[in-house]
């Protein structure tokens, strides 16, 4: 008995076939091997053809079938979908895309979201939407309405990338979820319905919203034509869909209030689960309905993005570290320096404006350098400490919102491969860091098992999740806290 998970990314589609009983990944594959193209007709624009995602899914499925054995897909009992968040897909009554999807990194809609925030009222937006309309899906649709009115009049339904893929698998069933609507700024948490304020201000007919289904449920089923093409049994339930960040949290079984999922790639993401409707009054984080919101309890995902994280570490490797050293060698060199880097402090925000700093661009800077003490290794350690401190700084916002952070879960990848980084983050936050072997497509497969009733709940689904290691706070955290307090003092001075 197998589960099939898809991760519809910006650069590729990944598919994973998971044994529902053992939890083992039978086969994984992605397509294409090189990064998929992004259409950018003007500076700041970013679009992709929805049909391209479908073509990539077909190829990724073919590769999984070849790896697992031609008949392996006959045993698939449920399908789950993870997808790139915030993308706008506009379709006609036949389900045909009317234009390329305006994807998450497209910036053209910012003025539309800002105008809505002002017109509806900042306090009301935050209280009802938990966010500013910003550059999210609703604002992207507003751009289409104003700039492509003829096309807008032909829209039958709007969808997110995952909704589109589910529609293709099912042969035309158009659906979405509360979690998906919340990431688009269409959901009102006070009325528990599609937002009258957003729809009314932008002049959107409510009919463009697809039917709402629970995130974990038998939402639709694979149609005959797709079953024959992909080799999946006709009638296989499509029983889960979730945006990539909520799905990453699911992949780590981060489902309960106080649990945190983190990633530390080029940018950093901290995603915490909140058990009550709340928001940050300064709008320094985004809050969406988590994948298990309303099933049956309030479960919100508080999303903190930090631009200046792994990209600083990569810059240090290219620019400061001795030529030719690997990341593990660089980490070992940094670990030779005492905690606190002997007074050296690095502010890591050199990758543009930071949301958690209220969209200020403070840049990357070095403080307290002593030419008689500090060497390359000090710079390397201070950079990694600065990244860990930026995570902790953002988590203070989440704590103020009511998230009691006790455990941070992360995949065994990127910054979290470094024990020194993990020790630093654990010691300044007081939270244990648990590392697991997982990814988005595997998480989507488990989600499908929950939605189809194969698993009772997420705890049963993830009982076989491979635990790599746990990092606890140091017995003596004072050196770490002293360095963090010095870092915060510098931050307050330059903000």
N, C-alpha and C positions, 0 to 999 in steps of 0.2 A: 504494500500500500504506500503510494508515493504522493507527495505534495509538490506542486510546481510554483516557484516564486519568480516574479519578474521585477527588475529594477530599471525603470525608464529614466536614464540619466541624460545629462546634456551632451556628454561625449560619446556615450554608447548605451546599449541595452544589455543587461546581464540577466541570464536565466540560471536558476539552480533547481535541481531535482533532489528532494530530501525524503529519506525513508521515515515515514511517520512514526514507526515503532521504535527505531533505534536512535533517531535524531541525526544519523549520519548523512552527509551530503554525498549523494551518489555521483553526481556530475554537475559541473558549472561551466558556463561558456559565456563569452560576450561578443558582441558585434557592433560596430566594426573594430578592427585592431587599432587603426589610427583614430584620432578624434573626429567625431561627426562634425559637419560644417555648421556654422552659425551665420545666418544671413544678416548683414549689417548695411542697410542702404544709406543710412546716415550715421554720423557720430552719435554714440549713445543708444543706438537701436540694436536689438538682438531678437531674431526670429528663427524659427525652425518649422519645417513642413511636418505636420502630424503624420502624413503618410510615410515619411522617413522613419518615424519611430516604429510604425507597424512593420515596415520592411525589415528593420533591424531586429525586431522581435521574432519574426519568422526565421531569419538566419540564425539567431542565437538559439532558438528552439531546435533547429536542425542540427546544430553543433552538439547540443546536449544529448539529443537522440543518438547521434553517432558515437558519443563517448559512453553513454549508458547502455547501449544496445538497442537495436531497432524496435523491439517490442516493449521497451521499458516504459514508454509513455502511455501504453495501454493500461497501466496500473495507477495512473494519476487520478486521485479522488477529489482534489480541490485545487483552485488556483488563486494566488494572491498577487497584488500589484503594489509596488512602491513607485513613486514618481517624483520628478522635479516639481517643486512647489510653485504656485502663483502664476503659472502659464495660462494664457487665455486661448481657448479653442472655440471658434464660432462655427456652427454647423447649420445646414439647411434641414428640411424635413426628411430628406433621404440619408441624413447623417454625413453628408459630404462637407469637408472644410471649405469655408468661403474665402479664407485667406490663410497665410502662414500664422502659426501661433506666435503671439508676443510673449516671450519667455521671461523667466524670473529676473534676469540681469539686464533687461531693457529698461532704460531710464526715462523714456519720453513722457510717462504718465505722472511724474512727480507734481507738476503744477496743478493737475486736476485733483489729485488727492489732497494737496495742501489747501486748495480752494474749498473743498468739501469740509475739511476739518474746521476751517474758519466759519463757513456758512452754517453748518450744523451746530457748531459750538464745541470747543475743545473738551470741556468737562463732560458734555453729553456723549461725545464720541468715545471717550475713554471709559465712561461708565457703561455704555451699551455695547460698543465694539471691542473694548479693551485695548484699542490701538488707534492710531491715526490712519485714515484711508491710504495715506502715503502713496507708495508705488505698487500697490497690490492689484489684484485682478479687476476689482470694480473700477479702479481708476484707469486701467488699461482699456476696459470696455468704454469708458467715457471718452477716451481719445478716439476710438473707432467711431463712436456716435457723432462726434463733432467733425472729424476729418474724412470719414468715409460713410456719409449718411445713406447713400443708396445701398451699400453693402449691409449696413446696420439694419435696414428695413427688411432684409432677407433672412436675418438670423432667426432660427427656430429655437435653438437651445445653445447656451454657453456651457463649456465644460473645462475641467482641468485636464492636464495630460493623462492622468490615470483614468479619468472618466471616459476619455476618448478610447483608450486601449480596451477598457472593459466593454464599451459599445462595439468595437470591432470583433472582439472575441465572441460576443453574444449574438452578433448579426443584426445589431441595430437598437438594442435596449439602452435608452438614455437615462442615466441616473447619476446622482452625486451623494455626498454625505455631509453631515453637519460639520465634521472636521474640515472637509474641503471648502465648504462655504465660509467657514470662519477664517481660513487662510486667505480668502479672497476679499474679506471685509464685507461680506453679505449677511453675517449672522448677528442677531441682537440677543445678547445673553440675558437681558432683563425680561424680554417677552418670549424668549425661546422660539424664535421664528425668524424668517427672512426679514432683514431690517427695512422697515418702512421709510426711515430717514434716508438711508443710502439710495434705495430704489426711487424714492420721490425726488430727492435732490438731483440725481443724475437723469431722471426721466426714463428709467428702464421699466419696461412692462414686466410684471412678475412672471408672465408665461415663459420667459427665457430661462428661468431656473428649472433644471431637470428634476425629476422625481427624487425625493430624499429617501435614502435607505440607511439602515444601521451599518457602521463600519465593519463590524463582525456579524455577518449574516449571509444566507444564500441570496445574493443580490440578483443574479441572473445565471444563465447556463450557456455553455459553449454550444454554438449552433452547428448544424450538420456540415455546412461547407467548410467552416474553419476546422472542425474535427477531422475531416478527411484530409485537409491540407497539412495540418500540423501533426497528425497522428495521435491526437488526444481524444479520449472517448466523447462522443456526442452526449450532451447533458451534464458534463462535468461542472460542478458549481463554481462560480466566480464568487468567492466568499470573503474577500477582504481587499480593501484599498486604503492606502495612507500616503501622505506626503513624505518626502525623503527624511526629514529630520524627526517627525513623530515616529516614522518607521524605524529609524536608527535606534530610537529609544526602545521601541518594541523589541528590536533585535537583541537588546541587552536585558530584556524583561524589566524595563523601567516603566512601571505602570501605577505605582502607589505614591501617594503624597510624601514628599521628602526625598524621593529617589532622583538621582541626577545621571544623565548620560552626557558624555563629553567626547569631543574629537579635537585633535590638534594637528591638522594638516597645514596647508598654506595659510588658511585662516583658522580660527578656533571657534567652536560652538559648544555652548553649555545649554542643556535642555533639561529643565526641572519640572516635576509634576506637582501641581498645586491642587488642593482639595476643596477650594472655595473660589467663588468668583471675585477676583481682585485684579488690580492693575497698578502699574507704576505711574504716578502722577506726572513724572517728567518724561514719560514715554521713551525710556532708555532701553527697554526690551520689548519684544513682541510676544503676545499671548494668544494662543489658538486653542481650540478644542482638541484635546488629546484623542488618540485613536479609541480609547475606551470611555470617552466623555458621555455621560448620560446612560451608560449601560452597567448599572443603573445610577451611579453616583456622579457628582461633579468631578471631572478630571480635566484640568487645563494644563497645557504645555507652555511653559515660560521659556522663550528662546532668546538667548544672548549670543550675539555674534561679535567676534573680536577679529578685526582685520590684521592686526600686527602681531601674529604669533609665529607659526612655522616659517613664514616668509622671512622673518628676521633670522631665524636659525639657519636657513639656507643661505642668506646673505653673509652671515658670519663664516659659514663653511667656504664660500667662494672667495671672500675678501680678507678675512682675518686669520683663519686657521692655516697651519702649515700646508703647503701645496701637496695635494695627493692623498690627504688623510680621509678615511671613511667617516661616516657619522658615528659609529661606535668608538672609533679612535678619538674623534673630537670630544665625544662625551666623557671618555676616560681622562682626557687631558683637563677638561673643565672640572672633573671630580677631584683633581689634586689640590684645588684651591679651597680654602676654608669657606664654610657657610657665610654668606654675606659678602663674598668677594673682596674682603678686606677694605670695605668702605666704598666700593665701586657700585654705582647704581645706573641701570639702563632703563629708560622709558621706551617701550617697544612699538609705539604707534606710528610707524613710518610707512603705512600702506593706505593713506587716505583718512578721511573723517571717520570717527568712531561713534556709533549710535549710543553706546553707554556713556560717552562723554558729551551727550546732547549734540551730536554731529559736529563737534569741534575737531579741527585738524591740528593736533599739538605736535605731531612729528615724532621722530625717534631722536633721543638725545642721551648723552653720556654725562654723568655727574660724579664728582669726587675723585677724578683720576689723579693719581700720584705717580709722577714719572720715575720715581725711585723704587716703587713697590710693584706697580701693576704691569703685567705682561699679557701676552696673547691669551693665556689660559684664564686670566681674570676676566677679560672681555667675554670670552666664551661662556664662562659660568654666569657672569652678571646678566648676559643676554637671556639665558635660560631661566634664571631667577626672575628677571623682569617679565617674561612670558607667563610663568607660573603666578606671579603676583597679579598680573592683569586678569587671569582667570579668577583668582580669589577676590579681587576688587569687584568684578561683575557679580560674583555670587553674593556679595553683601547686599546688592540691590534685590536679589531673589529672596534673601533672608528677610529683608524688610517687607516683602510682599507676603510673607507667611510660610515660606518653604523652610522647613527644619532639615538642613542638609547633614546627613549622617554618612551616606555612602555615595561615591562617585563611580559609575561604571563606564568603561571605555573598551573599545576594541584594541587588540594588541597590535598597534600600528603607530607610525609617525612619532610625534613627541612623546607619546606614552610608552614607547620602547625604551626610553632613557630612565633608569632607576633614580638618578639624581633629580630629574624633573618631577618624578612621581613623589619622591620623599619630600621635596620642597612644597608641592601643592598640598599633600596630605598634612604636613606639619603646620601650614599657615591656616588651613581651613578646619582642621580638626576632624576631617572626614577620611575614612578608609577608601582606598582606590582599588577597585576590582577590575582585572583585565580578563577579557574573554575573546575566544576565536569565533567571529561571526561576521556577517556582512548584510547589506540591505536586501538582496534577493533571497537569501536564506531566511531572514526575518519575515519577509513577505510570505514565504512558504508556510512558516509556522502560523502566521496570521490567518492564512487560508484554513489551516487545520482547526483553529479556534472558531472561526466563523462557520465552518461546516459541521461543527459539533463533534469532530474527531477527538478534540481535547476539551476537557471540562473548562479549563481556564488557562491563563498564561503560565501559571506556575507549573501546571502539568505539561504544557507544551515545551517549556524551556528547562525541564528537569535534566535533559541531556546536554545543555549548553556547556561547551568546553571552557572550564575555568583555567586560566593560565597562572595567575599569581594575584596576591593581595598585598598592597602597600599600606601599612598602618602609620599614623603620625609617630614621629620620633618620641622617645621617652622624655627627652629634654627639647622642647620646641622653642625655648627662649631665643636661641641664636637666629632661628628662622623668623620668628615674630619681630625681633629687633630689626632685621633686614627689611621685612615687609613694612614696618612702620616708617622706616627711613624712606622707602620707596613711595609710600603714600604721602609723606610730607613733601617730597619733590613734586609729586603729581598735583597736590593742592596748590603749590606755588606757581606752577606753569599753566594750570587750567584756565 
